[in-house]
Amino acid sequence: MQGAIILRSAKVVPGREAALVDLTRDTHAFFDKARSDGRITDYMWFTSGQGNRGDYVVLRGDTENLVTLAADPEFQSLSMRSSLILPDFEWGFYGTGDPEEILERYQEMARQLS
């Protein structure tokens, strides 16, 4: 199954802007290596020009690979650094598929809950 890890933040702790530049550089290098190693299919940064709406990074790939990536000590370290620099930093796992596949999953969950 294909999925994504989506990382999001909108605010930086005042005085930590230089640390954010270093974090961004290190994060980009980690994601580049993960892509070249085949751990993710690709990733993309989304930035907003609309003030405080925040930035997103979307990592795409096989869900099992994404779970393994999230457990990687370097990913964990980058996440902890992010939390210290970006007070509203968060990330999560998301599954994907065609609409019929998603509907099937929801129907199966509904049957199990009935």
N, C-alpha and C positions, 0 to 999 in steps of 0.2 A: 504494500500500500504506500502511496506517495503522501507526503505531508510537508509541513513547514514548521520552523521555529520562527516566531516573530518577536523581535526585540523592539522596545519602545521607550522613549524618554522625551521630555520637553523642557526640563529645567536643569541648569547647572548651578552647583553651589558657588556663590560669589567667591572669587579668589582662586578657584580651581580650574580656570579656563586653560591654563598651560597643561595641567594634568590631563584635561580632556583631549587635547591635541595628541599627547603621547598615547593615551588609551585608544583613541581612534586609529592611530597608526598600528598599534599592536593588535587590535581587533581585526583590522583589515588583513594584516599578515597571517593571522591565525585562520581566517576564513579562506584566504587564498590557498594556504597549504591544505586545508580540509578539502577544498575543491580539487586541487591537483592530486591529492591522495585518493579521490573517489569517495570521500566520506559524505559529501554533499554534491548535489547536481549543479547548483549555482546559488548565488546570493546577489541581492540588490539593495542598495541604500535608497531610501526615499526621504527627502528633506522638504520641509514646507517653507515657502516664502511668505507665509501668512502669520507672522508673529510667533506666538507661543503654542502653536498646534503640535509641535513635536516632530521628531524624526523616527523613522522605522527602518529596521533591517529585516529582510525576509530571506531566510535560508531555506532552500528547497532540496528535497531528496527523499530517499526511502525512509519510512518512519523508524525502522529498526536502527538504521545508521544515525538518524537524528537523536534517538534516545542515547545511543552510545556516545555521540559527540557531546551531548549535554552532561554526561557523567565524566567526561574528560577533565582531569585536574586543571588544565590550562583554561578550558571554558569556564569552569567554576571560579578560577582566579579572576578572569576577565569580568565575570558577573559581579563578584564581590567588589572589585575596583570600581565598576560602573555604579554600584549602589552608594559608594562613598563620594563619588563625583556628581552623580545624577540622582537627586533624592526621589524622583518618581520613576526610576528605572524599573522595568518589568519585562518578563518574557514568558512565552507559553508555547505549547505544542498545538498544532492544528492539522487535522486530517483533510484530505482532499479526494476528489473523485468526480465522476460525471454525475449529473443530477439524479439519474436512476439509481446509481450505486448508493448515493447518500440517502435517498428515500428508502431504499431497501434496508439500510442500517437502522434508520429511525423506526421503520415498521417492525423490525426484529426486536428492538429495544422495547417498543410498545407492547409486543406480544409477551415478552418476558416479564413486564411489569403488571400485566393483566391477571 
